[in-house]
């Protein structure tokens, strides 16, 4: 392996909308209902694909007017869904950089929210390049977004390692010939990077 590609959410930084809605709703059943029926994952994915947050809130509030304030909270209090970095993984990122290993980012992320996390977590500015889905109107696991990163940087897939917490995203990367690591924790990732001679 000669370079590494990191996913960001749930790999390098924490992301969990439940953290916000547990403050706003009375119990776990209400949180489950809201995040599966009112603002389901496919709704949030459209912001990752480039839809503006103001439009997203307006569309969903029109569908569920009785939940309008809760829907707006996702945008207004979005930073509370990202409580911190995953510092153990960030340290591995830093070790790769220190060894001169090129490190890229490939993330499903709203183009409006991405600058907020870069401002909070300065190491996110240290990628050799990062493709943010909301900036290119493509989302993982569409192979086109992987090809975009590879083409933009002249990378050969067989020389790279792709790290992501999503099995679907890992499958798409493997289908393009990238090496993969299905992220389930920093300790396991450290062992894999060590075994591959990257750190």
SEKE-672235 format. One line per field, with one value per residue: x, y, z of N, C-alpha, C, O in turn; residue number from 0; residue in one letter. Coordinates in Angstrom, 3 decimals. Layout:
BEGIN
n_c1 [X:...]
n_c2 [Y:...]
n_c3 [Z:...]
ca_c1 [X:...]
ca_c2 [Y:...]
ca_c3 [Z:...]
c_c1 [X:...]
c_c2 [Y:...]
c_c3 [Z:...]
o_c1 [X:...]
o_c2 [Y:...]
o_c3 [Z:...]
i [NUM:...]
aa [a:...]
This chain:
BEGIN
n_c1 [0.838:0.509:-0.788:-3.424:-6.935:-9.307:-12.574:-14.671:-16.829:-17.694:-15.365:-13.050:-14.180:-16.721:-20.175:-23.507:-26.798:-28.604:-27.623:-28.316:-31.158:-31.941:-31.898:-34.064:-36.375:-38.727:-38.115:-36.367:-37.860:-39.319:-37.220:-36.258:-38.518:-38.592:-36.130:-36.389:-38.841:-39.597:-37.303:-35.564:-32.638:-32.286:-33.270:-31.406:-29.200:-29.562:-28.760:-26.069:-25.633:-25.737:-27.989:-29.318:-29.467:-31.528:-33.524:-33.966:-34.996:-37.319:-38.783:-39.189:-40.504:-42.877:-44.006:-44.272:-45.618:-46.179:-43.864:-42.048:-40.319:-38.538:-37.395:-36.100:-34.219:-32.219:-30.665:-30.106:-28.902:-26.861:-24.135:-24.114:-24.508:-22.069:-20.035:-17.282:-13.899:-12.654:-10.194:-8.200:-8.125:-7.535:-4.943:-3.630:-3.944:-2.271:0.183:0.541:0.795:3.150:4.972:5.106:3.192:0.846:-2.326:-5.745:-9.114:-12.454:-15.644:-19.061:-20.793:-22.378:-21.967:-22.297:-21.926:-19.395:-17.220:-17.561:-16.704:-14.069:-13.075:-13.287:-11.734:-8.617:-6.890:-8.256:-7.701:-5.428:-5.398:-4.097:-5.762:-9.282:-12.419:-15.526:-18.748:-21.062:-20.093:-19.678:-21.907:-22.319:-22.579:-21.125:-22.249:-21.722:-19.815:-18.728:-17.897:-15.657:-14.020:-13.676:-12.057:-9.758:-9.028:-8.624:-6.318:-4.490:-4.261:-3.621:-5.855:-5.131:-2.999:-3.857:-5.361:-8.523:-10.548:-13.408:-16.514:-18.805:-20.262:-21.331:-20.023:-17.407:-17.599:-18.067:-15.635:-13.850:-14.733:-13.675:-11.059:-9.547:-7.651:-9.071:-10.359:-12.606:-13.840:-13.947:-13.020:-10.282:-8.116:-8.078:-7.719:-5.173:-3.618:-3.959:-2.865:-0.241:0.458:0.439:2.626:2.457:2.458]
n_c2 [-1.190:2.228:4.569:6.046:6.160:7.854:7.578:9.996:10.718:8.998:7.639:9.314:11.482:11.806:11.083:11.388:11.662:10.935:11.824:14.503:14.378:12.908:14.769:16.284:14.812:12.625:9.896:6.828:5.445:7.471:8.894:6.946:6.755:9.343:9.451:7.468:7.752:10.471:12.131:10.365:8.276:8.462:10.971:12.688:11.939:13.247:15.851:15.342:14.811:17.239:18.874:21.939:22.885:24.566:24.150:21.413:21.340:22.848:21.266:18.881:19.820:20.714:18.282:17.174:18.990:19.172:18.479:20.443:22.171:20.367:19.249:21.480:21.805:19.962:21.153:23.683:23.040:21.390:20.954:19.702:17.076:16.160:15.472:15.239:14.658:11.442:10.655:8.714:7.529:9.778:10.174:8.041:8.823:11.071:9.778:8.399:10.582:11.678:9.760:10.176:9.062:9.374:10.774:10.660:11.972:10.796:11.487:11.310:14.111:17.128:20.048:22.462:21.966:20.865:22.849:23.615:21.477:21.269:23.648:23.134:20.847:20.726:18.932:17.894:19.481:18.512:16.576:15.202:15.471:15.909:14.574:15.814:14.821:16.475:18.599:17.675:16.448:13.711:10.555:8.138:4.756:5.068:4.189:6.210:8.383:7.474:6.977:9.581:10.764:9.150:9.683:12.433:12.653:11.050:8.347:4.855:2.239:-0.278:0.280:1.479:1.910:1.784:3.123:2.706:2.921:1.777:-1.077:-1.259:0.829:-0.056:-2.370:-1.276:0.052:-2.111:-3.368:-1.755:-2.325:-1.383:-1.797:-2.634:-1.603:-2.394:-0.292:-0.635:0.259:2.026:0.570:-1.903:-0.953:0.178:-2.128:-3.310:-1.352:-1.422:-4.082:-3.889:-2.373:0.374:2.096]
n_c3 [0.000:-0.814:-0.245:1.782:2.254:4.074:5.420:7.101:9.057:11.985:11.878:11.915:13.225:15.727:15.118:15.673:15.526:17.477:19.884:19.982:19.748:21.927:23.880:23.217:22.957:24.646:25.224:24.281:22.391:21.142:19.982:18.190:16.497:15.407:14.008:12.151:10.856:10.605:10.077:8.306:7.489:4.660:4.072:5.309:3.793:1.391:1.921:2.196:-0.432:-1.551:-1.296:-0.131:3.325:4.236:2.338:2.753:5.374:5.006:3.171:4.622:6.860:5.761:5.159:7.662:9.632:12.362:13.544:13.027:14.522:15.680:13.422:12.325:14.289:13.746:11.783:12.964:15.403:14.685:15.243:17.689:17.106:16.555:18.782:19.368:18.203:17.098:18.768:18.983:16.460:14.974:15.871:14.638:11.993:12.103:12.549:10.155:8.412:9.444:8.695:6.053:4.410:1.869:2.497:2.074:1.936:1.843:1.932:2.903:3.262:4.190:2.252:3.492:6.195:6.415:6.558:9.216:10.839:10.049:11.005:13.741:14.176:13.525:12.273:10.144:8.054:6.990:5.019:1.964:-0.183:-0.270:-0.969:-0.733:-0.445:-0.709:-2.147:-4.664:-5.584:-5.422:-3.752:-1.528:-1.601:-4.395:-7.139:-8.697:-7.128:-5.817:-8.008:-8.858:-6.845:-7.155:-9.832:-9.785:-8.362:-9.581:-8.783:-8.332:-7.880:-6.764:-5.182:-2.901:0.394:1.738:4.251:6.149:7.977:7.006:5.650:3.074:1.733:1.912:0.363:-2.190:-2.630:-2.629:-4.902:-6.846:-6.726:-4.629:-1.611:1.579:4.797:7.182:9.378:12.840:15.139:16.713:17.736:16.406:13.822:14.073:14.423:11.899:10.162:11.056:10.450:7.711:7.277:7.305:9.439]
ca_c1 [0.000:1.314:-1.573:-4.581:-8.130:-10.158:-13.877:-14.541:-17.824:-17.633:-14.010:-12.160:-14.957:-17.983:-21.404:-24.657:-27.941:-29.303:-27.131:-29.139:-32.589:-32.175:-32.145:-35.278:-37.520:-38.880:-37.570:-35.676:-38.849:-39.611:-36.030:-36.297:-39.582:-38.195:-34.991:-36.735:-40.065:-39.711:-36.054:-34.844:-31.296:-32.300:-33.469:-30.106:-28.269:-29.721:-27.877:-24.729:-25.553:-25.644:-29.185:-29.147:-30.178:-32.777:-34.502:-34.266:-35.869:-38.619:-39.468:-39.619:-41.463:-44.160:-44.542:-44.533:-45.653:-46.211:-42.484:-41.213:-39.246:-37.557:-36.685:-35.200:-33.128:-31.125:-29.816:-29.704:-28.047:-26.148:-22.826:-24.301:-24.449:-20.628:-19.524:-15.823:-13.146:-12.223:-8.800:-7.304:-7.972:-6.818:-3.519:-3.134:-3.862:-1.055:1.360:0.693:1.325:4.540:5.794:5.096:2.195:-0.233:-3.595:-6.861:-10.421:-13.617:-16.665:-20.424:-20.882:-22.969:-20.981:-22.487:-21.454:-17.988:-16.319:-17.714:-15.857:-12.665:-12.721:-13.171:-10.723:-7.677:-6.226:-9.016:-7.093:-4.139:-5.478:-3.501:-6.952:-10.503:-13.639:-16.708:-19.859:-21.961:-19.471:-19.573:-23.231:-22.216:-22.402:-20.799:-21.254:-21.645:-18.403:-18.259:-17.213:-14.321:-13.246:-13.338:-10.877:-8.607:-8.631:-8.178:-4.992:-3.640:-4.009:-3.961:-6.613:-4.471:-1.956:-4.469:-6.162:-9.708:-11.040:-14.773:-17.317:-19.968:-19.977:-21.666:-18.949:-16.248:-17.842:-17.870:-14.193:-13.229:-15.108:-12.811:-9.686:-8.865:-7.588:-10.078:-10.430:-13.919:-13.498:-14.754:-12.310:-8.921:-7.129:-8.010:-7.118:-3.725:-3.008:-3.954:-1.875:1.080:0.705:0.676:3.863:2.144:2.865]
ca_c2 [0.000:3.450:5.693:5.661:6.999:7.795:8.166:10.949:10.513:7.737:7.085:10.350:12.300:11.212:11.655:10.628:12.550:10.553:12.646:15.708:14.141:12.437:15.977:16.963:13.896:12.091:8.553:6.227:5.099:8.700:9.167:5.977:7.146:10.558:9.215:6.492:8.133:11.912:12.503:9.107:8.412:8.879:12.428:13.295:11.651:14.258:16.977:14.875:14.833:18.623:19.677:22.924:22.564:25.334:23.426:20.140:21.609:23.294:20.118:17.922:20.495:20.708:16.924:16.870:20.310:19.050:18.245:21.450:22.675:19.291:19.137:22.634:21.645:19.194:22.144:24.759:22.507:20.287:20.707:18.804:15.687:15.851:15.910:15.294:13.799:10.133:11.078:7.579:7.402:10.982:9.950:7.168:9.731:11.851:8.916:8.185:11.820:11.834:8.823:10.577:8.307:10.256:10.479:11.311:11.849:10.565:11.558:11.780:15.239:18.359:21.086:23.550:21.581:20.484:23.862:23.690:20.485:21.606:24.704:22.568:19.787:21.250:17.867:17.636:20.298:17.930:15.622:15.590:15.917:15.328:14.723:15.969:14.454:17.593:19.525:17.056:15.884:12.250:9.981:6.720:3.901:5.212:4.081:7.425:9.298:6.896:7.226:11.001:10.966:8.485:10.387:13.787:12.592:10.126:7.208:3.516:1.651:-1.420:0.770:2.225:1.307:2.587:2.868:3.217:2.133:1.233:-2.271:-0.967:1.655:-0.946:-3.235:-0.510:0.276:-3.387:-3.624:-0.951:-2.807:-0.814:-2.528:-2.074:-1.905:-2.059:0.308:-0.955:0.775:2.465:-0.450:-2.856:-0.251:0.290:-3.431:-3.508:-0.446:-1.935:-5.289:-3.492:-1.598:1.794:2.865]
ca_c3 [0.000:-0.846:0.249:2.584:2.139:5.258:5.675:8.205:10.102:12.717:11.766:12.456:14.152:16.156:14.552:16.149:15.770:18.705:21.000:19.999:19.937:23.297:24.675:22.752:22.952:26.007:25.450:23.138:21.367:20.397:19.166:17.098:15.565:14.690:13.117:11.114:10.147:10.346:9.394:8.149:6.895:3.258:4.058:5.607:2.695:0.340:2.263:1.826:-1.897:-1.982:-1.077:0.936:4.553:4.319:1.518:3.409:6.517:4.491:2.571:5.636:7.733:5.054:5.272:9.080:10.282:13.818:14.002:12.357:15.395:15.831:12.139:12.233:15.260:13.133:11.131:13.877:16.469:14.049:15.876:18.827:16.624:16.445:20.085:19.488:17.288:17.593:18.840:18.752:15.008:14.534:16.141:13.563:10.844:12.289:12.376:8.716:7.843:9.890:7.925:4.648:3.646:1.402:3.159:1.396:2.566:0.971:2.969:2.695:4.183:3.667:1.958:4.447:7.525:6.382:7.137:10.675:11.507:9.757:11.960:15.097:14.247:12.528:11.518:8.914:6.990:6.637:3.919:0.684:-0.902:0.284:-1.748:0.117:-1.329:-0.965:-3.096:-5.995:-5.907:-5.470:-2.416:-1.403:-2.275:-5.856:-7.551:-9.355:-6.207:-5.607:-9.240:-8.887:-5.996:-7.760:-11.057:-9.447:-7.759:-10.322:-7.903:-8.797:-6.769:-6.128:-4.271:-1.809:1.452:2.027:5.608:6.295:8.921:6.310:4.836:1.673:1.177:1.791:-0.792:-3.424:-2.783:-3.018:-6.284:-7.710:-6.591:-3.464:-0.363:2.472:6.224:7.729:10.668:14.012:16.306:16.427:18.089:15.298:12.686:14.335:14.137:10.444:9.567:11.429:9.665:6.316:7.236:7.060:10.637]
c_c1 [0.882:0.531:-2.797:-5.707:-8.988:-11.569:-13.707:-15.526:-17.797:-16.322:-13.013:-12.878:-16.229:-19.132:-22.562:-25.810:-28.736:-28.868:-27.937:-30.576:-32.923:-32.387:-33.524:-36.535:-37.557:-38.252:-36.994:-36.646:-39.196:-38.438:-36.007:-37.330:-39.168:-37.130:-35.258:-37.928:-40.126:-38.489:-35.192:-33.480:-31.306:-32.572:-32.133:-29.111:-28.380:-28.934:-26.430:-24.532:-25.548:-26.884:-28.945:-29.987:-31.486:-33.877:-34.919:-35.236:-37.261:-39.430:-40.025:-40.620:-42.838:-44.816:-44.986:-44.596:-45.669:-44.826:-41.521:-40.056:-38.145:-36.740:-35.681:-34.015:-31.954:-30.149:-29.248:-28.711:-27.185:-24.838:-22.938:-24.355:-23.010:-19.959:-18.012:-15.201:-12.977:-10.696:-7.813:-7.071:-7.235:-5.322:-2.897:-2.981:-2.560:0.210:1.607:1.307:2.807:5.478:5.810:4.139:1.124:-1.571:-4.692:-8.144:-11.493:-14.826:-18.016:-20.686:-21.531:-21.882:-21.118:-21.886:-19.966:-17.066:-16.411:-16.807:-14.379:-12.187:-12.497:-11.996:-9.693:-7.000:-6.974:-8.546:-5.838:-4.209:-4.688:-4.586:-8.145:-11.656:-14.808:-17.935:-20.747:-21.409:-19.466:-20.859:-23.184:-22.064:-21.917:-22.089:-21.238:-20.178:-17.854:-17.515:-15.819:-13.435:-12.828:-12.092:-9.636:-8.102:-8.039:-6.750:-4.056:-3.289:-4.423:-4.659:-5.879:-3.368:-2.522:-5.207:-7.286:-10.289:-12.413:-15.518:-18.514:-19.584:-20.277:-20.565:-17.671:-16.405:-17.620:-16.387:-13.483:-13.533:-14.278:-11.344:-8.908:-8.739:-8.551:-9.844:-11.790:-13.720:-14.488:-14.066:-10.859:-7.884:-6.959:-7.390:-5.611:-3.010:-2.910:-2.914:-0.454:1.426:1.014:1.941:3.654:2.476:3.865]
c_c2 [1.252:4.686:5.156:6.665:6.784:8.303:9.099:10.646:9.100:6.977:8.071:11.302:11.549:11.877:10.785:11.577:12.177:11.407:13.939:15.383:13.473:13.609:16.583:16.111:13.105:10.735:7.995:5.842:6.312:9.086:8.235:6.375:8.355:10.263:8.142:6.930:9.605:12.426:11.250:9.304:8.896:10.378:13.132:13.090:12.677:15.528:16.598:14.909:16.265:19.464:20.673:22.576:23.320:24.650:22.126:20.323:22.014:22.132:19.204:18.541:20.570:19.330:16.614:18.176:20.253:18.784:19.326:21.932:21.628:19.112:20.275:22.505:20.884:20.143:23.126:24.291:21.350:19.951:19.776:17.340:15.222:16.287:16.044:14.541:12.421:10.217:9.934:7.366:8.611:10.842:9.046:7.957:10.529:11.028:8.605:9.412:11.977:10.920:9.140:9.784:9.288:9.806:11.333:11.109:11.630:10.439:11.975:12.864:16.410:19.399:22.272:23.227:21.242:21.569:23.961:22.690:20.727:22.702:24.137:21.615:20.043:20.155:17.532:18.510:19.652:16.834:16.130:16.058:15.271:15.605:14.703:15.795:15.639:18.616:18.989:16.360:14.379:11.757:8.544:5.953:3.977:5.139:5.361:8.353:8.783:7.192:8.685:11.286:10.366:9.256:11.754:13.789:11.605:8.881:5.905:2.785:0.538:-0.998:1.431:1.368:2.269:2.152:3.502:2.339:1.464:0.046:-2.025:-0.149:0.844:-1.842:-2.524:-0.264:-0.994:-3.719:-2.846:-1.359:-2.202:-1.856:-1.874:-2.470:-1.440:-1.598:-0.093:-0.514:1.066:1.387:-1.466:-2.220:-0.130:-1.018:-3.669:-2.625:-0.905:-3.162:-4.970:-2.649:-0.120:2.677:2.043]
c_c3 [0.000:-0.428:0.987:2.352:3.384:4.960:6.878:9.333:10.657:12.512:12.385:13.401:14.526:15.406:14.986:16.423:17.015:19.892:21.126:20.396:21.272:24.253:24.391:22.821:24.258:26.256:24.154:22.022:20.515:19.499:17.950:16.050:14.742:13.647:12.062:10.275:9.765:9.579:9.238:7.488:5.449:3.108:4.306:4.466:1.575:0.647:1.946:0.315:-2.439:-1.770:0.053:2.158:4.669:3.521:2.193:4.568:6.042:3.934:3.651:6.606:7.085:5.145:6.699:9.875:11.804:14.409:13.481:13.230:15.570:14.558:12.004:13.177:14.670:12.448:12.155:14.936:15.963:14.765:17.076:18.410:16.443:17.741:20.164:18.318:17.911:17.636:18.633:17.257:14.437:14.776:15.086:12.265:10.911:12.107:10.901:8.059:8.196:9.134:6.435:3.778:3.171:1.986:2.525:2.197:1.513:1.891:2.426:3.727:3.471:3.404:2.910:5.811:7.548:6.951:8.656:11.381:11.219:10.705:13.359:15.233:13.155:11.717:10.230:7.754:6.420:5.570:2.714:-0.280:-0.211:-0.672:-0.776:-0.775:-1.694:-1.940:-4.514:-6.428:-6.145:-4.036:-2.527:-1.107:-3.803:-6.281:-8.168:-8.407:-5.861:-6.823:-9.337:-8.058:-6.639:-8.971:-10.743:-8.935:-8.450:-9.542:-8.564:-7.652:-6.043:-5.159:-3.019:-0.806:1.793:3.366:5.758:7.296:8.268:5.444:3.369:1.005:0.983:0.563:-2.103:-3.685:-3.242:-4.465:-7.291:-7.602:-5.447:-2.358:0.617:3.928:6.713:9.166:11.747:15.296:15.973:16.710:16.955:14.062:12.876:14.039:12.638:9.775:9.862:10.589:8.205:6.166:7.007:8.243:11.437]
o_c1 [1.875:1.121:-3.166:-5.467:-9.350:-11.735:-12.712:-15.105:-17.867:-16.189:-12.234:-12.249:-16.748:-19.083:-22.595:-25.811:-29.466:-29.659:-28.207:-31.145:-34.080:-32.990:-34.078:-37.644:-36.524:-37.883:-37.113:-36.295:-39.351:-38.642:-35.769:-37.049:-39.369:-37.206:-34.433:-38.038:-40.655:-38.632:-34.203:-33.196:-30.428:-32.151:-31.778:-28.279:-27.398:-28.487:-25.655:-23.405:-25.377:-26.851:-28.417:-31.087:-32.469:-35.023:-36.100:-36.183:-38.265:-40.628:-41.188:-41.495:-43.855:-46.041:-45.953:-43.723:-45.220:-44.637:-40.306:-38.936:-36.962:-35.538:-34.536:-32.935:-30.808:-28.936:-28.040:-27.803:-26.827:-24.478:-21.959:-24.259:-22.757:-19.372:-17.501:-15.894:-13.142:-10.010:-6.701:-5.956:-6.415:-4.517:-1.755:-2.009:-1.840:1.201:2.753:2.226:3.617:6.649:6.458:4.243:0.537:-1.905:-4.583:-8.246:-11.444:-15.013:-18.113:-20.789:-21.269:-20.991:-20.156:-21.393:-19.337:-16.197:-15.444:-16.206:-13.527:-11.041:-11.617:-11.337:-9.871:-6.573:-6.392:-8.947:-5.245:-3.188:-4.618:-4.349:-8.017:-11.843:-15.049:-18.126:-21.140:-22.162:-19.273:-20.913:-23.924:-21.491:-22.242:-22.953:-20.781:-19.372:-16.642:-16.591:-14.903:-12.280:-11.747:-11.179:-8.581:-6.898:-7.067:-6.045:-2.954:-2.159:-5.434:-4.110:-5.994:-2.859:-1.765:-5.626:-7.038:-10.499:-12.573:-15.200:-19.184:-18.691:-19.561:-20.213:-16.945:-15.451:-17.048:-15.931:-12.629:-12.697:-14.186:-10.488:-7.717:-9.621:-8.824:-9.236:-12.103:-13.465:-15.698:-14.484:-10.274:-6.880:-5.840:-6.629:-4.854:-1.920:-1.896:-2.163:0.431:2.539:1.760:2.293:4.568:2.744:4.340]
o_c2 [1.322:5.754:3.989:7.869:5.652:9.341:9.006:10.348:8.125:5.823:7.709:11.875:10.756:13.067:9.588:12.245:13.009:11.675:14.410:16.033:13.481:13.449:17.304:16.639:12.935:10.436:8.596:5.904:6.195:9.555:8.675:6.336:8.389:10.763:7.934:6.540:9.947:13.082:11.086:10.388:9.662:10.988:14.067:13.957:12.947:16.212:17.434:15.021:16.479:20.665:20.293:22.036:22.764:24.575:21.780:19.552:21.578:22.025:18.803:17.843:20.499:19.226:15.883:18.439:21.190:18.856:19.129:22.086:21.964:18.855:20.052:23.030:21.128:19.951:23.363:25.026:20.449:18.779:19.126:16.452:14.040:17.367:16.860:13.876:12.257:9.892:10.161:7.059:8.480:11.330:9.262:7.780:10.651:11.522:8.554:9.298:12.360:11.249:8.445:9.816:9.982:8.622:12.557:10.200:12.208:9.415:12.877:12.583:16.657:19.603:23.012:24.119:21.326:21.247:24.350:23.013:20.423:22.689:24.603:21.574:19.632:20.403:16.948:18.302:20.174:16.226:17.335:16.944:14.194:16.734:13.711:16.536:15.792:19.412:19.746:15.754:13.846:12.450:7.828:6.482:3.035:5.950:5.577:9.047:9.574:7.596:8.992:11.972:11.000:9.463:12.177:14.792:11.350:8.398:5.841:2.715:0.420:-1.824:1.893:0.250:3.434:0.962:4.700:1.159:0.655:0.145:-2.524:-0.397:1.037:-2.045:-3.094:-0.359:-0.958:-4.281:-3.231:-0.812:-2.478:-2.699:-0.679:-3.493:-0.250:-2.406:0.078:-0.873:0.451:1.296:-1.836:-2.863:-0.319:-1.018:-4.172:-3.089:-0.789:-3.278:-5.695:-2.253:0.575:3.868:2.493]
o_c3 [0.724:-0.268:0.850:2.262:3.704:4.320:7.596:10.450:9.909:12.920:13.266:14.291:13.741:15.097:14.701:17.457:17.554:20.796:22.231:21.273:21.693:25.314:25.221:22.751:24.906:27.392:23.086:20.844:19.299:18.379:16.825:14.852:13.528:12.525:11.172:9.113:8.707:8.547:9.953:6.978:5.050:2.125:3.588:4.200:0.883:-0.273:1.482:-0.166:-3.639:-2.035:1.098:2.033:5.159:3.965:2.201:4.723:6.605:4.195:3.602:7.119:7.776:5.201:6.916:10.702:12.464:15.623:13.500:12.743:15.604:14.613:11.612:12.904:15.049:12.528:12.194:15.324:16.722:14.876:17.445:19.258:16.207:17.795:20.931:17.547:19.120:16.667:18.157:16.835:13.528:13.984:14.683:11.531:9.920:11.570:10.456:7.249:7.351:8.944:5.652:2.552:4.002:1.973:2.450:3.021:0.427:2.548:1.594:4.921:2.294:4.229:3.113:6.501:8.603:7.761:9.312:12.406:12.054:11.154:14.083:16.273:12.008:10.590:9.316:6.609:5.477:5.246:2.472:-1.101:0.371:-1.125:-0.089:-1.739:-2.850:-2.501:-5.466:-7.498:-6.972:-3.196:-3.474:-0.408:-4.451:-5.825:-8.163:-8.831:-5.637:-6.693:-9.841:-8.517:-6.668:-9.126:-11.369:-9.049:-7.964:-9.616:-9.263:-6.553:-4.823:-4.401:-2.166:-1.107:2.102:3.600:5.522:7.452:8.910:4.603:2.501:-0.149:0.007:-0.188:-3.033:-4.825:-4.128:-5.172:-8.456:-8.297:-5.303:-2.190:0.503:4.242:6.670:10.059:11.601:16.397:15.081:16.004:16.598:13.340:11.925:13.468:12.153:8.917:9.014:10.078:7.547:5.055:6.563:8.081:12.480]
i [0:1:2:3:4:5:6:7:8:9:10:11:12:13:14:15:16:17:18:19:20:21:22:23:24:25:26:27:28:29:30:31:32:33:34:35:36:37:38:39:40:41:42:43:44:45:46:47:48:49:50:51:52:53:54:55:56:57:58:59:60:61:62:63:64:65:66:67:68:69:70:71:72:73:74:75:76:77:78:79:80:81:82:83:84:85:86:87:88:89:90:91:92:93:94:95:96:97:98:99:100:101:102:103:104:105:106:107:108:109:110:111:112:113:114:115:116:117:118:119:120:121:122:123:124:125:126:127:128:129:130:131:132:133:134:135:136:137:138:139:140:141:142:143:144:145:146:147:148:149:150:151:152:153:154:155:156:157:158:159:160:161:162:163:164:165:166:167:168:169:170:171:172:173:174:175:176:177:178:179:180:181:182:183:184:185:186:187:188:189:190:191:192:193:194:195:196:197:198]
aa [x:x:x:x:x:x:x:x:x:x:x:x:x:x:x:x:x:x:x:x:x:x:x:x:x:x:x:x:x:x:x:x:x:x:x:x:x:x:x:x:x:x:x:x:x:x:x:x:x:x:x:x:x:x:x:x:x:x:x:x:x:x:x:x:x:x:x:x:x:x:x:x:x:x:x:x:x:x:x:x:x:x:x:x:x:x:x:x:x:x:x:x:x:x:x:x:x:x:x:x:x:x:x:x:x:x:x:x:x:x:x:x:x:x:x:x:x:x:x:x:x:x:x:x:x:x:x:x:x:x:x:x:x:x:x:x:x:x:x:x:x:x:x:x:x:x:x:x:x:x:x:x:x:x:x:x:x:x:x:x:x:x:x:x:x:x:x:x:x:x:x:x:x:x:x:x:x:x:x:x:x:x:x:x:x:x:x:x:x:x:x:x:x:x:x:x:x:x:x]
